[in-house]
């Protein structure tokens, strides 16, 4: 069930209305939301709902074990059990074939032809996201940062909450579980902001990201030799705004959907292409993932506390694993290595240069940072290293001319406007819209939803669903 489908635009209001009708009973509301969340996930493939239920049961039990265990060794073994279970499932379903194929290729280089086993299983949707989510709970309970969750329904809802289940934001147990202990009946302002976010997310996804894919990105990457250098560059810029509008559009709809149910989800984007360096970029892009990697991987490895060499090693390890988290393919690994190297350089330069004060210097740093990110998106988007080579060579030939319809530039400009318009609350346009009479708002929403659904009859999935 895609967010940009007619099915979801019927499902969400039905769940919200039923939840509001049950506002007098927190328990009944949570049972309804849990059932709705499992129905939402099972609409993709009912067989994989068992994986979420299994992870939920394991980590709920381990949480109680950590609560009762007093010895250091016992607590460590319990944490290890959680890590092995969750990461083992993730590795089996997402990375088994990648490692098997990589090993076979390495043996082939050494002159040994070996047919290693492969699994023919579908990748469970959202497994990377809910795995990190459940791990945040067991790690924080182990650290005694949060108390054990006593209510199994609340814990199951934390793991499976449908607005962010498939592609985030990655919600921390410390942020979401306390909300489940309250009666989170939405207020009028929360509903208004939720609807506005859903509308904004649909515009980003359907009217920008999907059109950029059709008009610019997919044709260029499918046959880079057929396009001029300028066209390939513009198409790559188009992909930068496609993935931004696609993923931040999903986040907008997720946050807005949660708001209709009375819940708050964390911010995930903050005008990332206005970053002045790579550290600033990762403070603005996919914030819930970057902070998760920082708090649960980079800092435990030692962070920047153990000298420049160890800091560089920790950054490279964190970003390489972050790249692998995105997908079981070598281009994602290289993308992670690339960003790790850039973060090492950023860390090194930040120790030796003062922050620029002039507007020209800040513009220059933003220009450079955007193009460093842009090259990374080339690694992220290609279908293989041959595709990467062909696309890079095409951009470097220096040929002019524009091979795409002018409509593509219009959509790209709209993507730029949605980015500059920001991702947080309180924009001028939104405030003015929310000040309109309710009937007029309802008409605007009806027209917008009708246009968006009509423009995406096949309801193409969001890019991050594959992760």
C-alpha positions, 0 to 999 in steps of 0.5 A, a space after each residue: 500500500 503506497 502512500 501515493 495510492 487511492 487505497 492509502 487515501 481511504 485507509 488513513 482517514 478511516 483509521 484516524 476516524 476510528 482512532 478518534 472515536 476510541 479516544 476515551 480508551 487508550 488501550 482500544 486505540 492502541 489495539 486498533 493502531 496495531 491491527 491497522 499497522 499490521 494490515 498496512 504491512 501485510 498489504 505488501 506481502 502477508 508472509 513477512 509480517 511474521 518477521 516483525 512479530 518475531 523481532 518484536 517478541 525477541 526484543 520485548 523479552 530481552 528488554 525484560 531480561 535486561 531489567 532483571 539481569 544484574 551481572 555485567 556478563 549476563 547483560 552483555 550476552 542479552 544485548 548480544 542476543 538482540 544484535 545477533 537476532 536482528 542483524 542476523 535476519 537483516 543479513 540473511 534477507 538483504 546481504 546473503 546473496 551480495 556476500 555470496 556473489 562477492 565471494 564467488 567473484 573473488 575466488 574466480 579472480 584467484 582461478 577457482 570457479 565455485 557456485 556458491 548458494 543464493 537465496 531466492 527470497 524477496 527483500 522484506 519491505 522496511 526491514 532496514 528501518 525497523 531493525 534499527 528501530 528495535 535495536 535502539 530500544 535494546 541498546 538504550 535499555 542496556 545502557 539504562 537510558 530508558 526503562 523497560 517497556 512493560 506493555 507488550 501492546 505499546 512495544 509492538 506498536 512502537 515497532 510496527 507503527 504504520 506511518 514510518 514503518 516502511 521508510 522511516 523516519 527511524 524513531 527512537 524508543 526514547 521518543 516514541 514509547 513515552 507518547 504511547 503512555 499518554 492519550 494522544 488525541 490530536 488537536 485541531 492545529 495538529 490535524 491542520 498541520 498533518 493534512 498540510 504535510 501530507 499534501 506537501 509530500 504528495 506534491 513532492 512525490 507525484 508532481 516533482 520526483 516522479 516527473 523528474 524520473 520520467 522526463 530526465 533521470 531514467 532516460 539519461 541513466 538508461 542510455 548515457 551515450 545518447 545525451 550531451 554532457 550538459 544534458 547528463 549534468 542536468 539529469 544528475 542534478 535532476 536525480 539529486 532533487 528527485 531523491 530529495 523530493 521522493 524521500 522527504 515527500 515520504 517523510 512529510 506524509 509519514 509525519 503528517 499521517 502520525 499527526 492525524 493520529 496524535 503522534 509526533 515523529 522526528 524531523 528528517 530533512 532540513 534543506 540539505 543542499 544548502 549545507 556548507 560542508 559534508 558534516 553540515 550535509 549529514 546534519 540535514 539529510 536523513 537526520 534520523 539515520 545519521 544521528 542513529 549511526 552517530 549515537 549507536 556506532 560512531 561514538 561507541 567506536 570511540 568517536 573523535 576522542 582517540 586522536 586523528 587516526 582513530 577518528 578517521 578510521 571511525 568515520 570511514 567504518 561508520 559511513 561504509 556501513 551506512 552505505 551498505 545499509 542502503 543496499 547490497 551492491 558495490 556502488 552503495 559500499 563505494 558511496 559510503 566510502 566516498 562520504 566517509 572520505 569526505 567527512 575525514 577531509 571535512 574534519 581535518 580542514 575544520 581544525 585548520 580553518 575558521 568558518 567563513 563570514 562573508 556571503 560570497 564565501 558561504 555561497 562558494 562552500 555551498 556550491 562546492 558541497 552540493 557538487 561533492 554530494 552530486 557526484 555521490 548521487 551518481 554512485 548511488 544511482 547507477 545500475 553497475 560500474 559500467 553504467 557509472 563509467 559510461 555516465 562519467 565519460 559522457 559528462 566529461 566529453 564537454 558536449 553542449 546542447 540540451 536533449 530534453 523537453 523544456 517541461 523537464 526544466 520546469 519540474 526541476 525548478 519546482 523541485 528547487 522551490 520545494 527545497 528552498 521552501 524548507 521541510 519544517 513547520 511554520 512556512 509562510 505559505 502553509 500559515 496562510 493556507 491554514 488561515 483559509 476557511 475550512 470549506 475552502 481548504 477542503 476543496 483545495 485538498 480534494 482537488 490536489 489529492 484527485 490530481 496526484 492520484 490521477 497522475 500516479 495511476 500505477 502508484 510508483 513506489 518511493 525510492 527508499 522502499 528498496 532499503 
